[in-house]
Amino acid sequence: MSLQEIIVLIHNGEYGRAIASLEREASNESTSPLARAEYCEWLAECHRRLGDQESAGDWYLEEVKRIISQQTDQRSKAKQALPVCEKALECYKQEGDAADILVAGRLRQYLLSLMR
């Protein structure tokens, strides 16, 4: 299923179907890391809309991992990943345990250090 078709599902409130399709695409090894990162962000958004902040945070952090795996310089990756990491941190603060908050917070500090 194309990303455009998945976005239509999301706009129609069919988050469960969208999540299933997005998970398949996010795990597809033949898809570029950048595209897989985008699928992770859509997954996070679906979970956030369903009120599952912890899963949303998990998918935002997965997106951060995908961004970091790209073949660009560290500063560029950090600049792109930092806002996503902050979204994960906010989700975990709403519904997550202390360990999730700690991991996201430490990752945020690491990304900030790469930007200096």
ZADO-1210 file (C-alpha; in nm, 4 decimals, padded with zeros to 6 digits):
<atoms>
<atom x="00.0000" y="00.0000" z="00.0000" code="MET" pos="1"/>
<atom x="00.1374" y="00.3421" z="-00.0903" code="SER" pos="2"/>
<atom x="00.1978" y="00.6131" z="00.1663" code="LEU" pos="3"/>
<atom x="-00.0750" y="00.8223" z="00.0032" code="GLN" pos="4"/>
<atom x="-00.3260" y="00.5386" z="00.0504" code="GLU" pos="5"/>
<atom x="-00.2174" y="00.5013" z="00.4114" code="ILE" pos="6"/>
<atom x="-00.2584" y="00.8743" z="00.4716" code="ILE" pos="7"/>
<atom x="-00.6149" y="00.8495" z="00.3385" code="VAL" pos="8"/>
<atom x="-00.6801" y="00.5765" z="00.5967" code="LEU" pos="9"/>
<atom x="-00.5407" y="00.8014" z="00.8689" code="ILE" pos="10"/>
<atom x="-00.7547" y="01.0956" z="00.7603" code="HIS" pos="11"/>
<atom x="-01.0573" y="00.8651" z="00.7639" code="ASN" pos="12"/>
<atom x="-00.9769" y="00.7612" z="01.1204" code="GLY" pos="13"/>
<atom x="-00.8876" y="00.4037" z="01.0226" code="GLU" pos="14"/>
<atom x="-00.5811" y="00.3988" z="01.2445" code="TYR" pos="15"/>
<atom x="-00.5717" y="00.0220" z="01.2970" code="GLY" pos="16"/>
<atom x="-00.5541" y="-00.0497" z="00.9243" code="ARG" pos="17"/>
<atom x="-00.3034" y="00.2310" z="00.8780" code="ALA" pos="18"/>
<atom x="-00.0842" y="00.0964" z="01.1584" code="ILE" pos="19"/>
<atom x="-00.0764" y="-00.2533" z="01.0078" code="ALA" pos="20"/>
<atom x="00.0292" y="-00.1169" z="00.6678" code="SER" pos="21"/>
<atom x="00.2798" y="00.1253" z="00.8159" code="LEU" pos="22"/>
<atom x="00.4432" y="-00.1467" z="01.0258" code="GLU" pos="23"/>
<atom x="00.4908" y="-00.3607" z="00.7144" code="ARG" pos="24"/>
<atom x="00.6494" y="-00.0696" z="00.5292" code="GLU" pos="25"/>
<atom x="00.8673" y="00.0374" z="00.8234" code="ALA" pos="26"/>
<atom x="01.0127" y="-00.3129" z="00.8486" code="SER" pos="27"/>
<atom x="01.0718" y="-00.3535" z="00.4729" code="ASN" pos="28"/>
<atom x="01.4496" y="-00.3802" z="00.4357" code="GLU" pos="29"/>
<atom x="01.4369" y="-00.2750" z="00.0700" code="SER" pos="30"/>
<atom x="01.2926" y="00.0653" z="00.1636" code="THR" pos="31"/>
<atom x="01.5410" y="00.3482" z="00.2203" code="SER" pos="32"/>
<atom x="01.6200" y="00.4499" z="00.5802" code="PRO" pos="33"/>
<atom x="01.4718" y="00.7936" z="00.5134" code="LEU" pos="34"/>
<atom x="01.1416" y="00.6457" z="00.3902" code="ALA" pos="35"/>
<atom x="01.1367" y="00.4032" z="00.6809" code="ARG" pos="36"/>
<atom x="01.1846" y="00.6968" z="00.9171" code="ALA" pos="37"/>
<atom x="00.8828" y="00.8657" z="00.7611" code="GLU" pos="38"/>
<atom x="00.6733" y="00.5518" z="00.8148" code="TYR" pos="39"/>
<atom x="00.7814" y="00.5506" z="01.1795" code="CYS" pos="40"/>
<atom x="00.6630" y="00.9089" z="01.2203" code="GLU" pos="41"/>
<atom x="00.3231" y="00.8226" z="01.0737" code="TRP" pos="42"/>
<atom x="00.3056" y="00.5221" z="01.3072" code="LEU" pos="43"/>
<atom x="00.3794" y="00.7459" z="01.6035" code="ALA" pos="44"/>
<atom x="00.1093" y="00.9864" z="01.4908" code="GLU" pos="45"/>
<atom x="-00.1484" y="00.7063" z="01.4609" code="CYS" pos="46"/>
<atom x="-00.0708" y="00.5812" z="01.8104" code="HIS" pos="47"/>
<atom x="-00.0815" y="00.9362" z="01.9466" code="ARG" pos="48"/>
<atom x="-00.4260" y="00.9886" z="01.7932" code="ARG" pos="49"/>
<atom x="-00.5413" y="00.6625" z="01.9497" code="LEU" pos="50"/>
<atom x="-00.4244" y="00.7921" z="02.2875" code="GLY" pos="51"/>
<atom x="-00.1390" y="00.5435" z="02.3193" code="ASP" pos="52"/>
<atom x="00.1361" y="00.7882" z="02.4078" code="GLN" pos="53"/>
<atom x="00.3853" y="00.5214" z="02.5098" code="GLU" pos="54"/>
<atom x="00.3693" y="00.3444" z="02.1712" code="SER" pos="55"/>
<atom x="00.3857" y="00.6839" z="02.0000" code="ALA" pos="56"/>
<atom x="00.7043" y="00.7584" z="02.1934" code="GLY" pos="57"/>
<atom x="00.8482" y="00.4213" z="02.0958" code="ASP" pos="58"/>
<atom x="00.7859" y="00.4901" z="01.7262" code="TRP" pos="59"/>
<atom x="00.9310" y="00.8409" z="01.7498" code="TYR" pos="60"/>
<atom x="01.2490" y="00.6898" z="01.8968" code="LEU" pos="61"/>
<atom x="01.2525" y="00.4305" z="01.6205" code="GLU" pos="62"/>
<atom x="01.2394" y="00.7205" z="01.3757" code="GLU" pos="63"/>
<atom x="01.5379" y="00.8780" z="01.5519" code="VAL" pos="64"/>
<atom x="01.7302" y="00.5511" z="01.5032" code="LYS" pos="65"/>
<atom x="01.6442" y="00.5508" z="01.1326" code="ARG" pos="66"/>
<atom x="01.7567" y="00.9116" z="01.0958" code="ILE" pos="67"/>
<atom x="02.0848" y="00.8369" z="01.2702" code="ILE" pos="68"/>
<atom x="02.1459" y="00.5419" z="01.0362" code="SER" pos="69"/>
<atom x="02.1491" y="00.7722" z="00.7321" code="GLN" pos="70"/>
<atom x="02.4730" y="00.8415" z="00.5508" code="GLN" pos="71"/>
<atom x="02.5024" y="01.2096" z="00.6376" code="THR" pos="72"/>
<atom x="02.7194" y="01.4028" z="00.8795" code="ASP" pos="73"/>
<atom x="02.6523" y="01.3767" z="01.2534" code="GLN" pos="74"/>
<atom x="02.5432" y="01.7374" z="01.2951" code="ARG" pos="75"/>
<atom x="02.2819" y="01.7115" z="01.0176" code="SER" pos="76"/>
<atom x="02.1472" y="01.3880" z="01.1607" code="LYS" pos="77"/>
<atom x="02.1275" y="01.5396" z="01.5078" code="ALA" pos="78"/>
<atom x="01.9517" y="01.8486" z="01.3772" code="LYS" pos="79"/>
<atom x="01.6919" y="01.6328" z="01.2019" code="GLN" pos="80"/>
<atom x="01.6520" y="01.3831" z="01.4889" code="ALA" pos="81"/>
<atom x="01.6298" y="01.6295" z="01.7804" code="LEU" pos="82"/>
<atom x="01.2696" y="01.7487" z="01.7210" code="PRO" pos="83"/>
<atom x="01.1569" y="01.3867" z="01.6829" code="VAL" pos="84"/>
<atom x="01.3328" y="01.2907" z="02.0058" code="CYS" pos="85"/>
<atom x="01.1583" y="01.5783" z="02.1813" code="GLU" pos="86"/>
<atom x="00.8212" y="01.4467" z="02.0579" code="LYS" pos="87"/>
<atom x="00.9083" y="01.1062" z="02.2057" code="ALA" pos="88"/>
<atom x="01.0033" y="01.2677" z="02.5346" code="LEU" pos="89"/>
<atom x="00.6722" y="01.4546" z="02.5494" code="GLU" pos="90"/>
<atom x="00.4769" y="01.1349" z="02.4789" code="CYS" pos="91"/>
<atom x="00.6639" y="00.9485" z="02.7507" code="TYR" pos="92"/>
<atom x="00.5990" y="01.2291" z="02.9980" code="LYS" pos="93"/>
<atom x="00.2267" y="01.1905" z="02.9295" code="GLN" pos="94"/>
<atom x="00.2215" y="00.8108" z="02.9456" code="GLU" pos="95"/>
<atom x="00.5401" y="00.6253" z="03.0054" code="GLY" pos="96"/>
<atom x="00.7581" y="00.4974" z="03.2791" code="ASP" pos="97"/>
<atom x="01.0639" y="00.6602" z="03.4273" code="ALA" pos="98"/>
<atom x="01.2986" y="00.4430" z="03.2196" code="ALA" pos="99"/>
<atom x="01.1417" y="00.5618" z="02.8923" code="ASP" pos="100"/>
<atom x="01.1709" y="00.9239" z="03.0031" code="ILE" pos="101"/>
<atom x="01.5328" y="00.8697" z="03.1048" code="LEU" pos="102"/>
<atom x="01.6287" y="00.7061" z="02.7732" code="VAL" pos="103"/>
<atom x="01.4619" y="00.9790" z="02.5665" code="ALA" pos="104"/>
<atom x="01.6140" y="01.2506" z="02.7840" code="GLY" pos="105"/>
<atom x="01.9637" y="01.1080" z="02.7517" code="ARG" pos="106"/>
<atom x="01.9228" y="01.0675" z="02.3776" code="LEU" pos="107"/>
<atom x="01.8109" y="01.4312" z="02.3582" code="ARG" pos="108"/>
<atom x="02.1266" y="01.5403" z="02.5441" code="GLN" pos="109"/>
<atom x="02.3424" y="01.3299" z="02.3124" code="TYR" pos="110"/>
<atom x="02.1822" y="01.4855" z="02.0039" code="LEU" pos="111"/>
<atom x="02.2314" y="01.8331" z="02.1482" code="LEU" pos="112"/>
<atom x="02.6010" y="01.7574" z="02.2039" code="SER" pos="113"/>
<atom x="02.6379" y="01.6512" z="01.8379" code="LEU" pos="114"/>
<atom x="02.4998" y="01.9849" z="01.7244" code="MET" pos="115"/>
<atom x="02.7727" y="02.1863" z="01.8994" code="ARG" pos="116"/>
</atoms>
